Amino acid sequence: MTNKHTDEGPFLSEFEKDLDGVVLREMVTYRYKDGMMIKEKVSRSFKKGGDYHDKTSSTPMPELK
């Protein structure tokens, strides 16, 4: 299945870049869910020898009045 938002362009090319020298990669998404804005964050820490550690978090954002 194709997705016009992720199948081309600079967003996809960033994920296809060479990872030589990269120690951390993060992506943040802001989403409305059940009437509340949620900040979703995923990160990958790269270790020597090609190993890595993934982390995810989901944080409700305070309502601004």
N, CA, C, O and CB atoms as a CASP TS submission, in Angstrom:
PFRMAT TS
TARGET T0000
AUTHOR 0000-0000-0000
METHOD Language model
MODEL 1
PARENT N/A
ATOM      1  N   MET     1       0.847  -1.172   0.000  1.00  0.00           N
ATOM      2  CA  MET     1       0.000   0.000   0.000  1.00  0.00           C
ATOM      3  C   MET     1       0.897   1.242   0.000  1.00  0.00           C
ATOM      4  O   MET     1       1.876   1.301   0.745  1.00  0.00           O
ATOM      5  CB  MET     1      -0.966  -0.006   1.225  1.00  0.00           C
ATOM      6  N   THR     2       0.573   2.203  -0.811  1.00  0.00           N
ATOM      7  CA  THR     2       1.361   3.431  -0.876  1.00  0.00           C
ATOM      8  C   THR     2       0.711   4.519  -0.039  1.00  0.00           C
ATOM      9  O   THR     2      -0.493   4.499   0.216  1.00  0.00           O
ATOM     10  CB  THR     2       1.520   3.900  -2.330  1.00  0.00           C
ATOM     11  N   ASN     3       1.538   5.469   0.381  1.00  0.00           N
ATOM     12  CA  ASN     3       1.063   6.599   1.168  1.00  0.00           C
ATOM     13  C   ASN     3       1.698   7.852   0.596  1.00  0.00           C
ATOM     14  O   ASN     3       2.916   8.011   0.671  1.00  0.00           O
ATOM     15  CB  ASN     3       1.399   6.432   2.689  1.00  0.00           C
ATOM     16  N   LYS     4       0.899   8.745   0.026  1.00  0.00           N
ATOM     17  CA  LYS     4       1.435   9.923  -0.652  1.00  0.00           C
ATOM     18  C   LYS     4       2.235  10.816   0.291  1.00  0.00           C
ATOM     19  O   LYS     4       3.036  11.631  -0.167  1.00  0.00           O
ATOM     20  CB  LYS     4       0.306  10.719  -1.276  1.00  0.00           C
ATOM     21  N   HIS     5       2.033  10.674   1.602  1.00  0.00           N
ATOM     22  CA  HIS     5       2.728  11.518   2.565  1.00  0.00           C
ATOM     23  C   HIS     5       4.132  11.003   2.900  1.00  0.00           C
ATOM     24  O   HIS     5       4.969  11.777   3.364  1.00  0.00           O
ATOM     25  CB  HIS     5       1.910  11.624   3.830  1.00  0.00           C
ATOM     26  N   THR     6       4.401   9.727   2.677  1.00  0.00           N
ATOM     27  CA  THR     6       5.698   9.168   3.082  1.00  0.00           C
ATOM     28  C   THR     6       6.434   8.433   1.974  1.00  0.00           C
ATOM     29  O   THR     6       7.544   7.954   2.205  1.00  0.00           O
ATOM     30  CB  THR     6       5.503   8.238   4.227  1.00  0.00           C
ATOM     31  N   ASP     7       5.864   8.324   0.787  1.00  0.00           N
ATOM     32  CA  ASP     7       6.486   7.541  -0.281  1.00  0.00           C
ATOM     33  C   ASP     7       7.515   8.313  -1.092  1.00  0.00           C
ATOM     34  O   ASP     7       8.213   7.718  -1.914  1.00  0.00           O
ATOM     35  CB  ASP     7       5.433   7.024  -1.198  1.00  0.00           C
ATOM     36  N   GLU     8       7.626   9.621  -0.886  1.00  0.00           N
ATOM     37  CA  GLU     8       8.579  10.406  -1.655  1.00  0.00           C
ATOM     38  C   GLU     8       8.889  11.697  -0.921  1.00  0.00           C
ATOM     39  O   GLU     8       8.248  12.023   0.078  1.00  0.00           O
ATOM     40  CB  GLU     8       8.038  10.700  -3.065  1.00  0.00           C
ATOM     41  N   GLY     9       9.871  12.426  -1.417  1.00  0.00           N
ATOM     42  CA  GLY     9      10.196  13.739  -0.879  1.00  0.00           C
ATOM     43  C   GLY     9      11.268  13.713   0.189  1.00  0.00           C
ATOM     44  O   GLY     9      11.834  12.663   0.493  1.00  0.00           O
ATOM     45  N   PRO    10      11.546  14.888   0.762  1.00  0.00           N
ATOM     46  CA  PRO    10      12.649  15.009   1.709  1.00  0.00           C
ATOM     47  C   PRO    10      12.426  14.239   3.008  1.00  0.00           C
ATOM     48  O   PRO    10      13.396  13.837   3.651  1.00  0.00           O
ATOM     49  CB  PRO    10      12.878  16.451   2.024  1.00  0.00           C
ATOM     50  N   PHE    11      11.196  14.029   3.401  1.00  0.00           N
ATOM     51  CA  PHE    11      10.941  13.271   4.626  1.00  0.00           C
ATOM     52  C   PHE    11      11.443  11.836   4.475  1.00  0.00           C
ATOM     53  O   PHE    11      12.147  11.328   5.347  1.00  0.00           O
ATOM     54  CB  PHE    11       9.435  13.280   4.968  1.00  0.00           C
ATOM     55  N   LEU    12      11.085  11.192   3.381  1.00  0.00           N
ATOM     56  CA  LEU    12      11.537   9.818   3.133  1.00  0.00           C
ATOM     57  C   LEU    12      13.041   9.779   2.902  1.00  0.00           C
ATOM     58  O   LEU    12      13.716   8.890   3.420  1.00  0.00           O
ATOM     59  CB  LEU    12      10.801   9.217   1.923  1.00  0.00           C
ATOM     60  N   SER    13      13.578  10.720   2.136  1.00  0.00           N
ATOM     61  CA  SER    13      15.013  10.691   1.843  1.00  0.00           C
ATOM     62  C   SER    13      15.850  10.853   3.111  1.00  0.00           C
ATOM     63  O   SER    13      16.973  10.353   3.173  1.00  0.00           O
ATOM     64  CB  SER    13      15.370  11.790   0.841  1.00  0.00           C
ATOM     65  N   GLU    14      15.328  11.535   4.109  1.00  0.00           N
ATOM     66  CA  GLU    14      16.044  11.668   5.391  1.00  0.00           C
ATOM     67  C   GLU    14      16.223  10.305   6.056  1.00  0.00           C
ATOM     68  O   GLU    14      17.268  10.038   6.650  1.00  0.00           O
ATOM     69  CB  GLU    14      15.282  12.623   6.343  1.00  0.00           C
ATOM     70  N   PHE    15      15.216   9.444   5.959  1.00  0.00           N
ATOM     71  CA  PHE    15      15.307   8.110   6.549  1.00  0.00           C
ATOM     72  C   PHE    15      16.197   7.176   5.735  1.00  0.00           C
ATOM     73  O   PHE    15      16.680   6.174   6.263  1.00  0.00           O
ATOM     74  CB  PHE    15      13.923   7.508   6.683  1.00  0.00           C
ATOM     75  N   GLU    16      16.417   7.482   4.476  1.00  0.00           N
ATOM     76  CA  GLU    16      17.254   6.642   3.628  1.00  0.00           C
ATOM     77  C   GLU    16      18.713   7.074   3.628  1.00  0.00           C
ATOM     78  O   GLU    16      19.542   6.425   2.989  1.00  0.00           O
ATOM     79  CB  GLU    16      16.727   6.652   2.221  1.00  0.00           C
ATOM     80  N   LYS    17      19.048   8.159   4.332  1.00  0.00           N
ATOM     81  CA  LYS    17      20.419   8.656   4.373  1.00  0.00           C
ATOM     82  C   LYS    17      21.347   7.664   5.064  1.00  0.00           C
ATOM     83  O   LYS    17      20.922   6.843   5.877  1.00  0.00           O
ATOM     84  CB  LYS    17      20.474  10.004   5.083  1.00  0.00           C
ATOM     85  N   ASP    18      22.621   7.766   4.716  1.00  0.00           N
ATOM     86  CA  ASP    18      23.666   6.989   5.369  1.00  0.00           C
ATOM     87  C   ASP    18      23.683   7.330   6.855  1.00  0.00           C
ATOM     88  O   ASP    18      23.604   8.505   7.212  1.00  0.00           O
ATOM     89  CB  ASP    18      25.052   7.261   4.721  1.00  0.00           C
ATOM     90  N   LEU    19      23.785   6.340   7.720  1.00  0.00           N
ATOM     91  CA  LEU    19      23.765   6.548   9.159  1.00  0.00           C
ATOM     92  C   LEU    19      25.164   6.667   9.760  1.00  0.00           C
ATOM     93  O   LEU    19      25.311   6.689  10.982  1.00  0.00           O
ATOM     94  CB  LEU    19      23.024   5.423   9.823  1.00  0.00           C
ATOM     95  N   ASP    20      26.181   6.743   8.920  1.00  0.00           N
ATOM     96  CA  ASP    20      27.553   6.848   9.409  1.00  0.00           C
ATOM     97  C   ASP    20      27.702   8.076  10.306  1.00  0.00           C
ATOM     98  O   ASP    20      27.433   9.194   9.867  1.00  0.00           O
ATOM     99  CB  ASP    20      28.545   6.919   8.229  1.00  0.00           C
ATOM    100  N   GLY    21      28.122   7.887  11.542  1.00  0.00           N
ATOM    101  CA  GLY    21      28.333   8.970  12.482  1.00  0.00           C
ATOM    102  C   GLY    21      27.094   9.398  13.257  1.00  0.00           C
ATOM    103  O   GLY    21      27.197  10.231  14.157  1.00  0.00           O
ATOM    104  N   VAL    22      25.926   8.850  12.933  1.00  0.00           N
ATOM    105  CA  VAL    22      24.701   9.222  13.631  1.00  0.00           C
ATOM    106  C   VAL    22      24.670   8.522  14.996  1.00  0.00           C
ATOM    107  O   VAL    22      24.893   7.314  15.082  1.00  0.00           O
ATOM    108  CB  VAL    22      23.442   8.850  12.782  1.00  0.00           C
ATOM    109  N   VAL    23      24.392   9.285  16.063  1.00  0.00           N
ATOM    110  CA  VAL    23      24.312   8.707  17.406  1.00  0.00           C
ATOM    111  C   VAL    23      22.876   8.704  17.947  1.00  0.00           C
ATOM    112  O   VAL    23      22.548   7.924  18.840  1.00  0.00           O
ATOM    113  CB  VAL    23      25.223   9.479  18.359  1.00  0.00           C
ATOM    114  N   LEU    24      22.018   9.587  17.397  1.00  0.00           N
ATOM    115  CA  LEU    24      20.635   9.656  17.850  1.00  0.00           C
ATOM    116  C   LEU    24      19.758  10.163  16.717  1.00  0.00           C
ATOM    117  O   LEU    24      20.123  11.096  16.002  1.00  0.00           O
ATOM    118  CB  LEU    24      20.504  10.566  19.092  1.00  0.00           C
ATOM    119  N   ARG    25      18.597   9.537  16.562  1.00  0.00           N
ATOM    120  CA  ARG    25      17.596   9.990  15.597  1.00  0.00           C
ATOM    121  C   ARG    25      16.265  10.058  16.326  1.00  0.00           C
ATOM    122  O   ARG    25      15.906   9.137  17.060  1.00  0.00           O
ATOM    123  CB  ARG    25      17.517   9.036  14.342  1.00  0.00           C
ATOM    124  N   GLU    26      15.522  11.160  16.122  1.00  0.00           N
ATOM    125  CA  GLU    26      14.235  11.348  16.785  1.00  0.00           C
ATOM    126  C   GLU    26      13.177  11.786  15.780  1.00  0.00           C
ATOM    127  O   GLU    26      13.475  12.419  14.767  1.00  0.00           O
ATOM    128  CB  GLU    26      14.356  12.381  17.917  1.00  0.00           C
ATOM    129  N   MET    27      11.927  11.431  16.090  1.00  0.00           N
ATOM    130  CA  MET    27      10.805  11.913  15.312  1.00  0.00           C
ATOM    131  C   MET    27       9.682  12.253  16.288  1.00  0.00           C
ATOM    132  O   MET    27       9.363  11.471  17.183  1.00  0.00           O
ATOM    133  CB  MET    27      10.347  10.856  14.249  1.00  0.00           C
ATOM    134  N   VAL    28       9.091  13.426  16.101  1.00  0.00           N
ATOM    135  CA  VAL    28       8.010  13.886  16.968  1.00  0.00           C
ATOM    136  C   VAL    28       6.753  14.097  16.130  1.00  0.00           C
ATOM    137  O   VAL    28       6.803  14.695  15.056  1.00  0.00           O
ATOM    138  CB  VAL    28       8.406  15.196  17.709  1.00  0.00           C
ATOM    139  N   THR    29       5.630  13.600  16.631  1.00  0.00           N
ATOM    140  CA  THR    29       4.335  13.749  15.976  1.00  0.00           C
ATOM    141  C   THR    29       3.349  14.322  16.983  1.00  0.00           C
ATOM    142  O   THR    29       3.275  13.858  18.121  1.00  0.00           O
ATOM    143  CB  THR    29       3.827  12.385  15.406  1.00  0.00           C
ATOM    144  N   TYR    30       2.592  15.330  16.566  1.00  0.00           N
ATOM    145  CA  TYR    30       1.534  15.896  17.401  1.00  0.00           C
ATOM    146  C   TYR    30       0.206  15.431  16.824  1.00  0.00           C
ATOM    147  O   TYR    30      -0.065  15.607  15.636  1.00  0.00           O
ATOM    148  CB  TYR    30       1.614  17.472  17.464  1.00  0.00           C
ATOM    149  N   ARG    31      -0.622  14.832  17.685  1.00  0.00           N
ATOM    150  CA  ARG    31      -1.860  14.214  17.211  1.00  0.00           C
ATOM    151  C   ARG    31      -3.026  14.592  18.135  1.00  0.00           C
ATOM    152  O   ARG    31      -2.875  14.612  19.357  1.00  0.00           O
ATOM    153  CB  ARG    31      -1.704  12.670  17.133  1.00  0.00           C
ATOM    154  N   TYR    32      -4.186  14.889  17.541  1.00  0.00           N
ATOM    155  CA  TYR    32      -5.406  15.038  18.326  1.00  0.00           C
ATOM    156  C   TYR    32      -6.012  13.655  18.510  1.00  0.00           C
ATOM    157  O   TYR    32      -6.210  12.920  17.542  1.00  0.00           O
ATOM    158  CB  TYR    32      -6.421  16.017  17.637  1.00  0.00           C
ATOM    159  N   LYS    33      -6.303  13.307  19.751  1.00  0.00           N
ATOM    160  CA  LYS    33      -6.913  12.009  20.040  1.00  0.00           C
ATOM    161  C   LYS    33      -7.881  12.199  21.204  1.00  0.00           C
ATOM    162  O   LYS    33      -7.496  12.701  22.260  1.00  0.00           O
ATOM    163  CB  LYS    33      -5.824  10.918  20.375  1.00  0.00           C
ATOM    164  N   ASP    34      -9.113  11.805  21.016  1.00  0.00           N
ATOM    165  CA  ASP    34     -10.143  11.923  22.051  1.00  0.00           C
ATOM    166  C   ASP    34     -10.236  13.350  22.588  1.00  0.00           C
ATOM    167  O   ASP    34     -10.400  13.549  23.792  1.00  0.00           O
ATOM    168  CB  ASP    34      -9.854  10.951  23.200  1.00  0.00           C
ATOM    169  N   GLY    35     -10.130  14.351  21.695  1.00  0.00           N
ATOM    170  CA  GLY    35     -10.265  15.738  22.078  1.00  0.00           C
ATOM    171  C   GLY    35      -9.050  16.352  22.762  1.00  0.00           C
ATOM    172  O   GLY    35      -9.127  17.474  23.262  1.00  0.00           O
ATOM    173  N   MET    36      -7.941  15.640  22.790  1.00  0.00           N
ATOM    174  CA  MET    36      -6.737  16.128  23.455  1.00  0.00           C
ATOM    175  C   MET    36      -5.546  16.041  22.506  1.00  0.00           C
ATOM    176  O   MET    36      -5.440  15.102  21.717  1.00  0.00           O
ATOM    177  CB  MET    36      -6.461  15.325  24.747  1.00  0.00           C
ATOM    178  N   MET    37      -4.653  17.026  22.587  1.00  0.00           N
ATOM    179  CA  MET    37      -3.445  16.952  21.777  1.00  0.00           C
ATOM    180  C   MET    37      -2.407  16.090  22.500  1.00  0.00           C
ATOM    181  O   MET    37      -2.157  16.260  23.693  1.00  0.00           O
ATOM    182  CB  MET    37      -2.882  18.374  21.489  1.00  0.00           C
ATOM    183  N   ILE    38      -1.816  15.170  21.752  1.00  0.00           N
ATOM    184  CA  ILE    38      -0.828  14.241  22.289  1.00  0.00           C
ATOM    185  C   ILE    38       0.485  14.431  21.524  1.00  0.00           C
ATOM    186  O   ILE    38       0.478  14.532  20.297  1.00  0.00           O
ATOM    187  CB  ILE    38      -1.332  12.759  22.188  1.00  0.00           C
ATOM    188  N   LYS    39       1.590  14.480  22.232  1.00  0.00           N
ATOM    189  CA  LYS    39       2.917  14.516  21.621  1.00  0.00           C
ATOM    190  C   LYS    39       3.472  13.099  21.672  1.00  0.00           C
ATOM    191  O   LYS    39       3.663  12.534  22.749  1.00  0.00           O
ATOM    192  CB  LYS    39       3.873  15.540  22.355  1.00  0.00           C
ATOM    193  N   GLU    40       3.732  12.527  20.489  1.00  0.00           N
ATOM    194  CA  GLU    40       4.297  11.186  20.390  1.00  0.00           C
ATOM    195  C   GLU    40       5.740  11.315  19.910  1.00  0.00           C
ATOM    196  O   GLU    40       6.002  11.972  18.902  1.00  0.00           O
ATOM    197  CB  GLU    40       3.455  10.280  19.423  1.00  0.00           C
ATOM    198  N   LYS    41       6.666  10.697  20.618  1.00  0.00           N
ATOM    199  CA  LYS    41       8.083  10.807  20.273  1.00  0.00           C
ATOM    200  C   LYS    41       8.692   9.418  20.199  1.00  0.00           C
ATOM    201  O   LYS    41       8.513   8.592  21.095  1.00  0.00           O
ATOM    202  CB  LYS    41       8.842  11.682  21.302  1.00  0.00           C
ATOM    203  N   VAL    42       9.420   9.175  19.108  1.00  0.00           N
ATOM    204  CA  VAL    42      10.194   7.944  18.973  1.00  0.00           C
ATOM    205  C   VAL    42      11.653   8.336  18.761  1.00  0.00           C
ATOM    206  O   VAL    42      11.948   9.312  18.072  1.00  0.00           O
ATOM    207  CB  VAL    42       9.662   7.053  17.787  1.00  0.00           C
ATOM    208  N   SER    43      12.554   7.573  19.355  1.00  0.00           N
ATOM    209  CA  SER    43      13.972   7.858  19.177  1.00  0.00           C
ATOM    210  C   SER    43      14.750   6.555  19.071  1.00  0.00           C
ATOM    211  O   SER    43      14.337   5.518  19.589  1.00  0.00           O
ATOM    212  CB  SER    43      14.509   8.717  20.338  1.00  0.00           C
ATOM    213  N   ARG    44      15.872   6.634  18.393  1.00  0.00           N
ATOM    214  CA  ARG    44      16.778   5.497  18.259  1.00  0.00           C
ATOM    215  C   ARG    44      18.184   5.976  18.579  1.00  0.00           C
ATOM    216  O   ARG    44      18.718   6.858  17.907  1.00  0.00           O
ATOM    217  CB  ARG    44      16.706   4.871  16.825  1.00  0.00           C
ATOM    218  N   SER    45      18.783   5.384  19.617  1.00  0.00           N
ATOM    219  CA  SER    45      20.164   5.663  19.984  1.00  0.00           C
ATOM    220  C   SER    45      21.037   4.577  19.369  1.00  0.00           C
ATOM    221  O   SER    45      20.807   3.388  19.590  1.00  0.00           O
ATOM    222  CB  SER    45      20.344   5.728  21.541  1.00  0.00           C
ATOM    223  N   PHE    46      22.030   4.985  18.603  1.00  0.00           N
ATOM    224  CA  PHE    46      22.907   4.036  17.931  1.00  0.00           C
ATOM    225  C   PHE    46      24.133   3.755  18.797  1.00  0.00           C
ATOM    226  O   PHE    46      24.723   4.673  19.367  1.00  0.00           O
ATOM    227  CB  PHE    46      23.332   4.571  16.548  1.00  0.00           C
ATOM    228  N   LYS    47      24.506   2.497  18.889  1.00  0.00           N
ATOM    229  CA  LYS    47      25.651   2.056  19.684  1.00  0.00           C
ATOM    230  C   LYS    47      26.768   1.584  18.754  1.00  0.00           C
ATOM    231  O   LYS    47      26.549   1.364  17.563  1.00  0.00           O
ATOM    232  CB  LYS    47      25.241   0.923  20.666  1.00  0.00           C
ATOM    233  N   LYS    48      27.933   1.437  19.300  1.00  0.00           N
ATOM    234  CA  LYS    48      29.040   0.885  18.512  1.00  0.00           C
ATOM    235  C   LYS    48      28.707  -0.533  18.087  1.00  0.00           C
ATOM    236  O   LYS    48      28.009  -1.253  18.801  1.00  0.00           O
ATOM    237  CB  LYS    48      30.363   0.911  19.317  1.00  0.00           C
ATOM    238  N   GLY    49      29.201  -0.934  16.931  1.00  0.00           N
ATOM    239  CA  GLY    49      28.980  -2.287  16.440  1.00  0.00           C
ATOM    240  C   GLY    49      27.640  -2.480  15.756  1.00  0.00           C
ATOM    241  O   GLY    49      27.282  -3.608  15.420  1.00  0.00           O
ATOM    242  N   GLY    50      26.883  -1.397  15.539  1.00  0.00           N
ATOM    243  CA  GLY    50      25.629  -1.505  14.805  1.00  0.00           C
ATOM    244  C   GLY    50      24.403  -1.745  15.659  1.00  0.00           C
ATOM    245  O   GLY    50      23.290  -1.769  15.134  1.00  0.00           O
ATOM    246  N   ASP    51      24.570  -1.925  16.962  1.00  0.00           N
ATOM    247  CA  ASP    51      23.412  -2.126  17.830  1.00  0.00           C
ATOM    248  C   ASP    51      22.702  -0.791  18.052  1.00  0.00           C
ATOM    249  O   ASP    51      23.281   0.269  17.813  1.00  0.00           O
ATOM    250  CB  ASP    51      23.838  -2.752  19.187  1.00  0.00           C
ATOM    251  N   TYR    52      21.460  -0.840  18.504  1.00  0.00           N
ATOM    252  CA  TYR    52      20.695   0.377  18.770  1.00  0.00           C
ATOM    253  C   TYR    52      19.664   0.123  19.857  1.00  0.00           C
ATOM    254  O   TYR    52      19.352  -1.024  20.181  1.00  0.00           O
ATOM    255  CB  TYR    52      20.009   0.882  17.487  1.00  0.00           C
ATOM    256  N   HIS    53      19.138   1.211  20.417  1.00  0.00           N
ATOM    257  CA  HIS    53      18.093   1.146  21.445  1.00  0.00           C
ATOM    258  C   HIS    53      16.969   2.086  21.024  1.00  0.00           C
ATOM    259  O   HIS    53      17.210   3.268  20.776  1.00  0.00           O
ATOM    260  CB  HIS    53      18.654   1.530  22.872  1.00  0.00           C
ATOM    261  N   ASP    54      15.735   1.569  20.942  1.00  0.00           N
ATOM    262  CA  ASP    54      14.571   2.370  20.579  1.00  0.00           C
ATOM    263  C   ASP    54      13.785   2.753  21.826  1.00  0.00           C
ATOM    264  O   ASP    54      13.708   1.992  22.790  1.00  0.00           O
ATOM    265  CB  ASP    54      13.671   1.606  19.591  1.00  0.00           C
ATOM    266  N   LYS    55      13.202   3.952  21.786  1.00  0.00           N
ATOM    267  CA  LYS    55      12.398   4.448  22.900  1.00  0.00           C
ATOM    268  C   LYS    55      11.189   5.182  22.330  1.00  0.00           C
ATOM    269  O   LYS    55      11.309   5.915  21.348  1.00  0.00           O
ATOM    270  CB  LYS    55      13.237   5.385  23.835  1.00  0.00           C
ATOM    271  N   THR    56      10.021   4.984  22.947  1.00  0.00           N
ATOM    272  CA  THR    56       8.823   5.708  22.543  1.00  0.00           C
ATOM    273  C   THR    56       8.215   6.378  23.772  1.00  0.00           C
ATOM    274  O   THR    56       8.333   5.880  24.892  1.00  0.00           O
ATOM    275  CB  THR    56       7.795   4.755  21.860  1.00  0.00           C
ATOM    276  N   SER    57       7.564   7.516  23.541  1.00  0.00           N
ATOM    277  CA  SER    57       6.842   8.176  24.633  1.00  0.00           C
ATOM    278  C   SER    57       5.617   8.863  24.048  1.00  0.00           C
ATOM    279  O   SER    57       5.593   9.246  22.878  1.00  0.00           O
ATOM    280  CB  SER    57       7.756   9.206  25.388  1.00  0.00           C
ATOM    281  N   SER    58       4.607   9.009  24.887  1.00  0.00           N
ATOM    282  CA  SER    58       3.376   9.680  24.515  1.00  0.00           C
ATOM    283  C   SER    58       3.013  10.613  25.659  1.00  0.00           C
ATOM    284  O   SER    58       2.815  10.172  26.791  1.00  0.00           O
ATOM    285  CB  SER    58       2.224   8.659  24.212  1.00  0.00           C
ATOM    286  N   THR    59       2.926  11.928  25.354  1.00  0.00           N
ATOM    287  CA  THR    59       2.714  12.923  26.398  1.00  0.00           C
ATOM    288  C   THR    59       1.476  13.767  26.078  1.00  0.00           C
ATOM    289  O   THR    59       1.425  14.411  25.031  1.00  0.00           O
ATOM    290  CB  THR    59       3.962  13.825  26.551  1.00  0.00           C
ATOM    291  N   PRO    60       0.479  13.769  26.970  1.00  0.00           N
ATOM    292  CA  PRO    60      -0.654  14.669  26.760  1.00  0.00           C
ATOM    293  C   PRO    60      -0.200  16.117  26.928  1.00  0.00           C
ATOM    294  O   PRO    60       0.539  16.434  27.860  1.00  0.00           O
ATOM    295  CB  PRO    60      -1.809  14.343  27.745  1.00  0.00           C
ATOM    296  N   MET    61      -0.638  16.985  26.034  1.00  0.00           N
ATOM    297  CA  MET    61      -0.262  18.392  26.083  1.00  0.00           C
ATOM    298  C   MET    61      -1.330  19.177  26.833  1.00  0.00           C
ATOM    299  O   MET    61      -2.519  18.911  26.662  1.00  0.00           O
ATOM    300  CB  MET    61      -0.064  18.961  24.659  1.00  0.00           C
ATOM    301  N   PRO    62      -0.931  20.136  27.659  1.00  0.00           N
ATOM    302  CA  PRO    62      -1.932  20.916  28.401  1.00  0.00           C
ATOM    303  C   PRO    62      -2.752  21.789  27.461  1.00  0.00           C
ATOM    304  O   PRO    62      -2.260  22.288  26.448  1.00  0.00           O
ATOM    305  CB  PRO    62      -1.251  21.791  29.468  1.00  0.00           C
ATOM    306  N   GLU    63      -3.999  21.954  27.823  1.00  0.00           N
ATOM    307  CA  GLU    63      -4.894  22.809  27.031  1.00  0.00           C
ATOM    308  C   GLU    63      -4.572  24.267  27.322  1.00  0.00           C
ATOM    309  O   GLU    63      -4.467  24.666  28.482  1.00  0.00           O
ATOM    310  CB  GLU    63      -6.396  22.503  27.345  1.00  0.00           C
ATOM    311  N   LEU    64      -4.417  25.058  26.273  1.00  0.00           N
ATOM    312  CA  LEU    64      -4.162  26.475  26.437  1.00  0.00           C
ATOM    313  C   LEU    64      -5.487  27.224  26.408  1.00  0.00           C
ATOM    314  O   LEU    64      -6.324  26.997  25.535  1.00  0.00           O
ATOM    315  CB  LEU    64      -3.207  26.997  25.340  1.00  0.00           C
ATOM    316  N   LYS    65      -5.663  28.104  27.359  1.00  0.00           N
ATOM    317  CA  LYS    65      -6.931  28.855  27.428  1.00  0.00           C
ATOM    318  C   LYS    65      -6.704  30.306  27.162  1.00  0.00           C
ATOM    319  O   LYS    65      -7.652  31.092  27.178  1.00  0.00           O
ATOM    320  CB  LYS    65      -7.599  28.683  28.782  1.00  0.00           C
TER
END
